[in-house]
Structures are given as C-alpha cells and as structure tokens.
Amino acid sequence: MTGIEIGIAAIAVLLVLILLGLPIGVAMMVSSFGAVAFIRNETVAFRMLGSVANDSLEEYLYAIVPLFVLMGLLVTISGVGKDTFDLFERMLRRFRTGLGIATVFANAIFASITGISVASASVFSRIAVPEMVRHGYTPKFSTGVVAGSSVLGMLIPPSLLMVVYAVLAEESVGRMFLSGVGPGILLSILFAVTIMLMAWRRPASVFEREGTRVDGRETIGLLDGVRKGAPILALMTVVLGGLYGGFLNPTEAGAMGALGALLIALARRSLTPSSFWSLLVETGQITVSVLFLIVAATFFSRMLAMSGLPLALAEFLIGGTLGPWGFMLVFISLVILMGCFIDSISIMLILLPIALPVAQAAGFDMIWFGVMTVIAVEIGLLTPPFGLSAYTVKSALNDPRLRVGDIFRGSFPFVLTMVVCLIVLAIFPQIATWLARL
C-alpha cells in the first residue's frame, strides 16, 4: 500500500472506532499509531508518539486552558450572569422583545469572560427562561433564544475553540481572539434582528399571550447598576483590555481573569471550601481531556503529513473542477453535518489536520478560515440529534413538560441566522481579519 492509501485507511479506521464508541482521543491514537507502523515500522511509531506527547504540551501557552476554564466556572457560580441579564433586561424592557434581546446581549457579555458555550446555556436557562415565560413568551421561543445565543461563548474571546484552532493551525492565540470580536458583534446583532423579525412576522411563535411588554416604569438605580455591572466590567477590562492593549499575553490574561473571578466569588460569599475543591477537580478534568485530545490530534496530523494525503488532497481539490470555494462549501457542510453527531473540539481535531493544508493551498486567510470553522462547528451545538446546547438547556431547567424537540425547533431560526453570518463573512472577510491584522 502507498502512504496515501494508508492515510485513507487510517481515517476509515478512525471513523469506525468512533462509531463503535471508542473515545475520540483514543481512536485517533490507535489509528495514527497503526498507520505510522505500516508506513515505517513500530519503532518509528513509538518514537513519534513519545515525541508528540512531549512537543505538544511543553509550551507555556497551554496553561491558558485550565486558567480560562477555571475563570469560567468561578464566574458561573458567582452570580455574574444573573447580574448581566438584569442590567440588559432593565435597559431593554421598554421594547416588545426586550427580554429576548436582553438574553442575547447578556450572553454576549457573559461569553467574553467565560469562553464556554455550555456554561452560558446552563446559566441563562435558569435565569432568562423562567422570566421570559412569566412575561408571556412561549417556552419554545424562550429556550431557543438561550440555546441559540449560547453559541456566542465559543466565538467572542476568550474562546476555547479559538485556542484549539490556533494550536492546530500554528496561529497566534492573541490574533485568533481578536478575530472573534467583529464576527461576535455581528452575530449578536443578527440574533437581535432575528428576534424582532420573528415578533413582527410570526408573533404567535414568540408570544403566548398579549401584554408581553414589561412595565418600563421600573428602572435600575445608579447604585444597583454599579453593583451589578462593576464586577463584569472589571473582569472584561483586565482580561480583554490587557490582552488587546498588549499588556498581557493570553496566558497572563487567563491568570489575571481567574484571580479576578476568584476575588469576585469570595467577595459575594458564593464560594465555600468544598465548592472550590469541586471547581478545581472539574477544571482538572476538562483540562486533561482537552490536552489529551490535542496530543492525539497532533499525532494524527503528523501521521497524515507522513502519508502525503493532505498534499494530494489539496492538489486534487484545488486543481480540479471543485476549486477553492467549492472546497470551502464542502468543508463547511461537512463540519455542520458532523456537528449533528460529535462534539465541537473533536470535529476540529478530526477535520482540520486534513483541511488546513488544502485551505493554505487555496490561498485562504487562515485567521478568517478559523473564524468560519468555529461558527460552523457551533451550529452543531443547535442541530439534532445530539446538539449539546439544547440538551444543556433541557438538563438545567429539569422541566418534564419541556421536550428537547421543542428546544431544537426554537433554536432553528438562530441556525439559519448563523448560516447568514457565514455568508456575510465570506463576502466581507475583513470583519474577521481587520482587528487581528492590525
């Protein structure tokens, strides 16, 4: 067998192992080891595995993973999410769809200090959905807004998916963070416009009864506004201001953010020794799983490079009738399809080692390509049968009357909105690249 044939066989074995229920990281390790052993020999395979395990994780940069995870978990239990929602709800309550738009913007702000979509979905399910239902919004629409807007957590920096992409594409983490700002703002605005259009064109899908406009006479006081807004504003200033201002590198920004989130949790007395220990354990579990997947993906990438498959694929796709944009359409479609069945990080780890050389050969800006990939991956969080955000909302609410199918149907308009966002970014790539290239 040629190296290219072995590479194709390794991908087939990987997919079979995943379908059989083997963990993604283990499946990648097994298929990659076997392929390298066939191309060279077992000794080379063992040496490459050891080299990958050492080279992949020795960089100081990878400390960013536990730091941002810890920051997100601390922010989640400290009540900052509820305060953010309260602020936007008071500001937008005069509008007919004010609660829905408040949920979107609060999710966007919350995303800027957590970077985890599931955390946003869990927090705002408990905060926003009961309030929206109480004011006459349909449960399907309320849960759809929360699930849909939760995807902002992986686009607006700091973002765990952006870190994973930066590692695989050998791009700057700081630049990838900056690239998510413009698209994150664009997607937030598009979500808000979607809500207003739904209320205008199909009010029955949004409101269960009349009288849904919240009383606008009650406004938030100055002191209450400062109390609710100061913690999140301070965290954003430290993390994002330090990062974008050049005072902190991504790892230092993560450390400052984790420290700030810890101080906020202690000041609000929302942290006990037992809960803090639980957070540390959860942080360790998430970090280990992510780093193990990165090691497996690096091994997989080197195996593919050794086989020559990515180069051959690039020559076939770019030089054939498909062309660069045909490849892009196929890639985005494949990412969205895989998002129906497996998690976000695993999609990137499986596809990017194959797709990145093709994208480079096609002449695409790799920062722009990363943003497009992340948005496409996030669509998978909202698509059945395994859309993680929908199941997170269902689990957080724990309401037997609420069906997962209703959440999927409620979030479908936001899936279409994300597709529109992809089209806009394809036409105007500067939205993603202008800040990162400054």
C-alpha positions as CSV (number, residue, x, y, z in Angstrom):
1,M,0.0,0.0,0.0
2,T,1.1,3.5,-0.7
3,G,1.3,6.2,2.0
4,I,-1.8,7.9,0.6
5,E,-3.8,4.6,0.7
6,I,-2.6,4.0,4.3
7,G,-3.7,7.5,5.3
8,I,-7.2,7.0,3.8
9,A,-7.4,3.6,5.6
10,A,-6.4,5.3,8.9
11,I,-9.2,7.8,8.5
12,A,-11.7,5.0,7.8
13,V,-10.4,3.1,10.9
14,L,-10.8,6.2,13.0
15,L,-14.4,6.7,11.9
16,V,-15.2,3.0,12.6
17,L,-13.7,3.2,16.1
18,I,-15.7,6.3,16.9
19,L,-18.9,4.7,15.7
20,L,-18.1,1.7,17.9
21,G,-18.0,4.0,20.9
22,L,-14.3,4.4,21.5
23,P,-13.3,7.8,22.9
24,I,-12.2,10.2,20.1
25,G,-8.7,10.7,21.5
26,V,-8.0,7.0,21.9
27,A,-9.4,6.3,18.5
28,M,-7.1,8.9,17.0
29,M,-4.1,7.5,18.8
30,V,-4.8,3.9,17.7
31,S,-5.4,4.7,14.1
32,S,-2.4,7.0,13.9
33,F,-0.1,4.6,15.6
34,G,-1.2,1.8,13.2
35,A,-0.7,3.9,10.1
36,V,2.8,5.1,11.1
37,A,3.7,1.5,11.9
38,F,2.6,0.5,8.4
39,I,4.3,3.4,6.6
40,R,7.6,2.9,8.5
41,N,7.7,0.5,11.4
42,E,6.7,0.1,15.1
43,T,9.9,1.7,16.4
44,V,9.2,4.9,14.5
45,A,5.6,4.8,15.6
46,F,6.6,4.6,19.3
47,R,9.3,7.3,18.9
48,M,6.8,9.6,17.2
49,L,4.2,9.0,19.9
50,G,6.7,10.0,22.6
51,S,7.9,13.0,20.7
52,V,4.3,14.2,20.1
53,A,3.4,13.8,23.8
54,N,6.4,15.9,24.7
55,D,6.3,18.5,22.0
56,S,2.6,19.1,22.1
57,L,2.4,20.2,25.7
58,E,5.7,21.7,26.6
59,E,4.8,25.2,25.6
60,Y,3.9,27.8,28.2
61,L,0.9,28.7,26.1
62,Y,-1.1,25.6,27.2
63,A,-1.5,27.0,30.7
64,I,-4.2,29.1,29.1
65,V,-6.6,26.1,29.1
66,P,-7.0,25.5,32.8
67,L,-6.9,29.2,33.6
68,F,-9.8,30.2,31.3
69,V,-11.8,27.1,32.3
70,L,-11.3,28.0,36.0
71,M,-12.3,31.6,35.3
72,G,-15.5,30.5,33.5
73,L,-16.5,28.1,36.3
74,L,-15.9,30.7,39.0
75,V,-17.9,33.4,37.1
76,T,-20.7,30.9,36.7
77,I,-21.2,30.3,40.4
78,S,-20.7,33.9,41.5
79,G,-23.9,35.2,40.0
80,V,-22.3,37.5,37.5
81,G,-24.5,36.0,34.7
82,K,-27.7,37.0,36.5
83,D,-26.5,40.5,37.2
84,T,-25.6,40.9,33.5
85,F,-29.1,39.7,32.5
86,D,-30.7,42.1,35.0
87,L,-28.8,45.1,33.6
88,F,-29.8,44.4,30.0
89,E,-33.4,43.5,30.9
90,R,-33.9,46.8,32.7
91,M,-32.4,48.7,29.8
92,L,-34.4,47.0,27.1
93,R,-37.7,46.3,28.9
94,R,-39.5,49.1,27.0
95,F,-39.2,47.1,23.8
96,R,-41.7,44.5,22.9
97,T,-39.0,41.8,22.5
98,G,-36.8,43.3,25.2
99,L,-36.3,40.2,27.2
100,G,-35.2,38.1,24.2
101,I,-32.7,40.8,23.1
102,A,-31.5,41.2,26.6
103,T,-30.8,37.5,26.7
104,V,-28.7,37.7,23.6
105,F,-26.6,40.7,24.7
106,A,-26.2,39.3,28.2
107,N,-25.0,36.1,26.7
108,A,-22.5,38.0,24.5
109,I,-21.1,39.8,27.6
110,F,-21.0,36.6,29.7
111,A,-19.2,34.9,26.8
112,S,-16.5,37.5,26.9
113,I,-15.4,36.2,30.3
114,T,-16.2,32.5,30.1
115,G,-15.4,31.2,26.6
116,I,-17.6,28.1,27.1
117,S,-21.0,27.8,25.3
118,V,-22.3,25.2,27.7
119,A,-21.7,27.4,30.7
120,S,-23.7,30.2,29.1
121,A,-26.6,27.8,28.2
122,S,-26.7,26.4,31.7
123,V,-26.6,29.8,33.4
124,F,-29.2,31.6,31.2
125,S,-31.6,28.6,31.2
126,R,-32.1,29.2,34.9
127,I,-32.1,33.0,34.7
128,A,-33.8,34.0,31.4
129,V,-36.2,31.3,30.5
130,P,-38.4,31.5,33.6
131,E,-38.5,35.3,33.3
132,M,-39.4,35.2,29.7
133,V,-42.1,32.6,30.2
134,R,-43.6,34.6,33.0
135,H,-43.9,37.6,30.7
136,G,-45.8,35.7,28.1
137,Y,-43.1,34.3,25.7
138,T,-43.6,30.8,24.5
139,P,-41.3,28.1,26.2
140,K,-40.1,27.0,22.7
141,F,-39.0,30.5,21.8
142,S,-37.5,31.2,25.3
143,T,-35.4,28.1,25.3
144,G,-34.5,28.6,21.6
145,V,-33.1,32.1,22.4
146,V,-31.0,30.8,25.2
147,A,-29.6,27.8,23.3
148,G,-29.1,29.9,20.2
149,S,-27.3,32.8,21.8
150,S,-25.2,30.5,24.0
151,V,-23.0,29.7,20.9
152,L,-21.5,33.2,21.3
153,G,-19.4,31.7,24.1
154,M,-17.1,30.0,21.6
155,L,-16.8,32.9,19.2
156,I,-16.4,36.0,21.4
157,P,-12.9,35.9,23.1
158,P,-11.6,34.3,25.2
159,S,-12.7,31.1,23.4
160,L,-11.5,27.5,24.0
161,L,-12.2,26.6,20.3
162,M,-10.1,29.5,19.2
163,V,-7.2,28.1,21.3
164,V,-7.6,24.7,19.8
165,Y,-7.6,26.1,16.3
166,A,-4.6,28.3,17.0
167,V,-2.7,25.2,18.1
168,L,-3.6,23.1,15.1
169,A,-3.1,25.9,12.6
170,E,0.1,27.2,14.3
171,E,-1.5,30.7,14.5
172,S,-1.2,33.3,17.3
173,V,-3.8,32.8,20.0
174,G,-4.0,36.5,20.6
175,R,-4.8,37.1,16.9
176,M,-7.4,34.4,16.9
177,F,-9.0,36.0,19.9
178,L,-9.1,39.4,18.1
179,S,-10.6,37.8,15.0
180,G,-13.7,36.8,17.0
181,V,-14.6,40.3,18.1
182,G,-16.1,41.6,14.8
183,P,-18.0,38.3,14.0
184,G,-19.2,38.1,17.6
185,I,-20.7,41.6,17.5
186,L,-22.1,40.9,14.0
187,L,-23.8,37.6,15.2
188,S,-25.2,39.3,18.3
189,I,-26.8,42.0,16.2
190,L,-28.1,39.4,13.7
191,F,-29.6,37.4,16.6
192,A,-31.4,40.5,17.9
193,V,-32.7,41.3,14.4
194,T,-33.9,37.7,14.1
195,I,-35.9,38.1,17.3
196,M,-37.5,41.3,16.2
197,L,-38.4,39.9,12.8
198,M,-40.0,36.8,14.4
199,A,-42.1,39.0,16.7
200,W,-43.2,41.1,13.7
201,R,-43.8,38.3,11.1
202,R,-44.8,35.4,13.4
203,P,-45.9,36.8,16.7
204,A,-47.7,33.5,17.6
205,S,-44.3,31.7,17.7
206,V,-42.9,34.3,20.1
207,F,-45.7,35.2,22.4
208,E,-48.3,33.1,24.1
209,R,-50.5,36.0,25.2
210,E,-50.8,39.7,24.9
211,G,-49.2,42.0,27.5
212,T,-45.7,40.8,26.9
213,R,-44.1,44.2,27.1
214,V,-42.6,44.5,30.5
215,D,-43.5,47.6,32.6
216,G,-41.0,50.2,31.6
217,R,-41.5,52.4,34.7
218,E,-39.2,50.4,36.8
219,T,-35.6,51.3,36.1
220,I,-32.4,50.3,37.6
221,G,-30.9,52.7,40.2
222,L,-27.4,54.0,39.9
223,L,-26.0,52.2,42.9
224,D,-27.7,48.9,41.9
225,G,-26.4,49.3,38.4
226,V,-22.8,49.9,39.6
227,R,-23.1,46.9,42.0
228,K,-24.3,44.6,39.2
229,G,-22.2,45.9,36.4
230,A,-18.8,46.7,38.1
231,P,-17.6,43.0,38.6
232,I,-18.1,42.0,35.0
233,L,-16.8,45.3,33.7
234,A,-13.7,45.0,35.8
235,L,-13.1,41.4,34.6
236,M,-13.6,42.5,30.9
237,T,-11.2,45.4,31.4
238,V,-8.5,43.2,33.0
239,V,-8.7,40.3,30.6
240,L,-9.7,41.8,27.3
241,G,-8.1,45.2,27.9
242,G,-4.8,43.7,29.0
243,L,-4.9,41.3,26.1
244,Y,-5.8,43.7,23.3
245,G,-3.7,46.6,24.8
246,G,-0.6,44.4,24.7
247,F,0.0,44.5,28.4
248,L,-0.7,40.8,28.9
249,N,-0.2,37.7,26.8
250,P,-3.0,35.2,26.6
251,T,-1.7,33.0,29.4
252,E,-1.2,36.0,31.7
253,A,-4.7,37.3,30.8
254,G,-6.1,33.9,31.8
255,A,-4.3,34.1,35.1
256,M,-5.5,37.6,35.9
257,G,-9.0,36.6,34.8
258,A,-9.0,33.5,37.1
259,L,-7.7,35.6,40.0
260,G,-10.3,38.3,39.4
261,A,-13.1,35.7,39.2
262,L,-11.9,34.2,42.4
263,L,-11.9,37.5,44.2
264,I,-15.5,38.2,42.9
265,A,-16.7,34.8,44.1
266,L,-15.1,35.4,47.5
267,A,-16.5,38.9,47.9
268,R,-20.0,37.6,47.1
269,R,-19.6,34.7,49.5
270,S,-20.6,32.3,46.8
271,L,-17.6,30.1,47.3
272,T,-17.1,27.5,50.1
273,P,-14.0,25.3,50.5
274,S,-16.0,22.2,49.3
275,S,-17.4,24.1,46.2
276,F,-13.9,25.5,45.4
277,W,-12.4,22.0,45.6
278,S,-15.2,20.7,43.2
279,L,-14.4,23.5,40.8
280,L,-10.7,22.6,40.9
281,V,-11.5,19.0,40.2
282,E,-13.8,19.9,37.3
283,T,-11.2,22.3,35.9
284,G,-8.6,19.5,36.0
285,Q,-11.0,17.0,34.3
286,I,-11.8,19.4,31.5
287,T,-8.1,20.4,31.1
288,V,-6.9,16.8,30.9
289,S,-9.5,15.9,28.3
290,V,-8.7,18.9,26.1
291,L,-4.9,18.4,26.4
292,F,-5.2,14.7,25.7
293,L,-7.2,15.5,22.6
294,I,-4.6,18.0,21.5
295,V,-1.8,15.3,21.8
296,A,-3.9,12.8,19.8
297,A,-4.7,15.4,17.1
298,T,-1.0,16.3,16.8
299,F,-0.1,12.6,16.4
300,F,-2.9,12.3,13.8
301,S,-1.6,15.4,11.9
302,R,1.9,14.1,11.7
303,M,0.7,10.7,10.5
304,L,-1.3,12.4,7.7
305,A,1.7,14.6,6.8
306,M,3.9,11.4,6.6
307,S,1.3,9.7,4.4
308,G,1.2,12.6,1.9
309,L,-2.6,12.6,1.9
310,P,-3.2,16.3,2.7
311,L,-0.9,17.4,-0.1
312,A,-2.5,15.0,-2.6
313,L,-6.0,16.1,-1.5
314,A,-5.1,19.8,-1.9
315,E,-3.8,19.2,-5.5
316,F,-6.9,17.2,-6.3
317,L,-9.5,19.7,-4.9
318,I,-7.8,23.0,-5.9
319,G,-6.6,21.8,-9.3
320,G,-9.9,20.0,-10.2
321,T,-13.3,21.3,-11.0
322,L,-14.2,21.9,-7.4
323,G,-11.9,24.9,-6.9
324,P,-11.2,26.9,-3.6
325,W,-14.8,28.0,-2.9
326,G,-16.2,24.6,-3.8
327,F,-13.8,23.1,-1.3
328,M,-14.9,25.7,1.3
329,L,-18.6,24.8,0.7
330,V,-17.9,21.1,1.1
331,F,-15.8,21.7,4.2
332,I,-18.4,23.9,5.9
333,S,-21.2,21.4,5.0
334,L,-19.1,18.5,6.4
335,V,-18.4,20.4,9.7
336,I,-22.1,21.2,10.2
337,L,-23.1,17.6,9.4
338,M,-20.5,16.2,11.9
339,G,-21.8,18.6,14.4
340,C,-25.0,16.6,14.5
341,F,-23.2,13.7,16.0
342,I,-20.0,14.6,17.8
343,D,-18.7,17.4,20.0
344,S,-17.1,20.7,18.8
345,I,-13.5,20.0,19.7
346,S,-13.5,16.5,18.2
347,I,-14.8,17.9,14.9
348,M,-11.9,20.3,14.7
349,L,-9.3,17.7,15.7
350,I,-10.5,15.2,13.1
351,L,-11.1,17.6,10.1
352,L,-8.5,20.4,10.5
353,P,-5.4,18.2,10.0
354,I,-6.8,17.3,6.6
355,A,-8.4,20.7,5.7
356,L,-5.7,23.1,6.8
357,P,-3.2,22.2,4.1
358,V,-5.9,22.4,1.5
359,A,-7.1,25.8,2.8
360,Q,-3.5,27.1,2.7
361,A,-3.0,25.8,-0.9
362,A,-6.3,27.6,-1.8
363,G,-4.9,30.9,-0.6
364,F,-7.4,31.5,2.2
365,D,-6.5,33.7,5.1
366,M,-6.0,31.2,7.9
367,I,-7.4,33.5,10.6
368,W,-10.6,34.0,8.5
369,F,-10.7,30.3,7.9
370,G,-10.6,29.7,11.7
371,V,-13.5,32.0,12.4
372,M,-15.6,30.3,9.6
373,T,-14.7,26.9,11.1
374,V,-15.7,27.9,14.7
375,I,-19.0,29.3,13.6
376,A,-19.8,26.2,11.5
377,V,-18.8,24.0,14.4
378,E,-21.0,25.9,16.8
379,I,-24.0,25.3,14.5
380,G,-23.6,21.7,15.5
381,L,-24.5,22.7,19.1
382,L,-28.0,23.5,17.9
383,T,-28.7,20.7,15.5
384,P,-30.3,17.3,16.3
385,P,-29.9,14.6,17.3
386,F,-27.0,15.5,19.7
387,G,-27.0,19.3,19.8
388,L,-25.2,19.9,23.1
389,S,-26.6,23.3,23.9
390,A,-30.2,22.0,23.5
391,Y,-29.6,19.2,26.0
392,T,-27.8,21.5,28.4
393,V,-30.9,23.8,28.4
394,K,-33.2,20.8,29.0
395,S,-31.0,19.5,31.8
396,A,-30.7,22.9,33.5
397,L,-34.4,23.5,33.5
398,N,-35.4,19.9,34.5
399,D,-39.0,20.5,33.4
400,P,-40.7,17.3,32.3
401,R,-43.2,19.3,30.2
402,L,-40.4,20.7,28.1
403,R,-39.3,18.4,25.2
404,V,-35.9,18.5,23.6
405,G,-37.6,18.7,20.2
406,D,-39.2,22.0,21.2
407,I,-35.8,23.4,22.1
408,F,-34.4,22.3,18.7
409,R,-37.3,23.9,16.9
410,G,-37.0,27.1,18.9
411,S,-33.3,27.4,18.1
412,F,-33.7,26.6,14.4
413,P,-34.1,30.3,13.4
414,F,-30.8,31.0,15.0
415,V,-29.2,28.2,13.0
416,L,-30.4,30.0,9.8
417,T,-29.0,33.3,11.3
418,M,-25.6,31.7,11.7
419,V,-25.6,30.5,8.1
420,V,-26.4,34.1,7.1
421,C,-23.4,35.2,9.2
422,L,-21.2,32.7,7.4
423,I,-22.3,34.1,4.1
424,V,-21.7,37.7,5.2
425,L,-18.2,36.8,6.4
426,A,-17.5,35.0,3.1
427,I,-18.3,38.2,1.3
428,F,-16.7,40.5,3.8
429,P,-13.7,38.6,5.3
430,Q,-12.4,41.9,6.7
431,I,-15.0,41.7,9.5
432,A,-12.9,38.8,11.0
433,T,-9.4,39.9,9.9
434,W,-9.1,43.7,10.2
435,L,-8.5,43.7,14.0
436,A,-6.3,40.6,14.1
437,R,-4.1,42.0,11.3
438,L,-3.5,45.5,12.9
